[in-house]
Amino acid sequence: MSKFIYGMAKFTDYHYGSGSKNIQNEKIGTDILEFVYDYLGIKKFEISSRYKSSEKILSSFLNKNNLKANIHYKIDNLELENFNYEVTYSDICKTLEKLKINSFDVIYLHQNEYKIISNKKIINFLAKLNNKKITKNLGGSIYSMKEFEYLRNNEIYNYIQLPINISNTYFYNKLKNKDNNKIVARSIFLQGTLFNKKIQNHIYKYE
């Protein structure tokens, strides 16, 4: 299980992938983390600048039990016109402080927009995080082949998070043995859609 990363996306949102409103209870959230960490042996967790409730439960769980974990951190909702270095940097440092760690294993740009991952101002910001030892690796979460090719050919990025879905292996078939980047699979199956209320609007919902 050492290669698995437990994603904390909407961890406390019962619309997203659980069958009970009780998942919003912090005690139940902690019980799930105990199962993941102790029973499954998964010691890697993925959080985002948006997952405030997930961050709270994860940091409480790790700190209370004095546990160590590798953390993958996603930055999103960046706006090129109003990009604020200080605010984004402050958010990152606050998360490090809450988790009582010195650095992230990976920091991703979690915006599947070519203009974001290729922007010089954003890349310079990521380079500063690297230089300050805030993160050990830099990556991007992408959805298009154009973005994929950019990441794999840009030296600053060494992690690529791809939607390798059991119903869509397009990216998987494009990977080559010579790729030096670490590939992380995401969206294993429809990103929780099967449990989401939005499935009611899907034309193939019964299938």
Sequence and secondary structure as in RCSB ss.txt:
>XXXX:A:sequence
MSKFIYGMAKFTDYHYGSGSKNIQNEKIGTDILEFVYDYLGIKKFEISSRYKSSEKILSSFLNKNNLKANIHYKI
DNLELENFNYEVTYSDICKTLEKLKINSFDVIYLHQNEYKIISNKKIINFLAKLNNKKITKNLGGSIYSMKEFEY
LRNNEIYNYIQLPINISNTYFYNKLKNKDNNKIVARSIFLQGTLFNKKIQNHIYKYE
>XXXX:A:secstr
 TT  EE TTTT HHHH S GGGGSHHHHHHHHHIIIIIS   EEEEETT HHHHHHHHHHHHHTT   EEEEEE
    STT  HHHHHHHHHHHHHHHT S BSEEEE    HHHHT HHHHHHHHHHHHTTSBS EEEE  SHHHHHH
HHH TT  EEEEE BTTB HHHHH  TT  SEEEEE TTGGGGGGSGGGGG TTS  
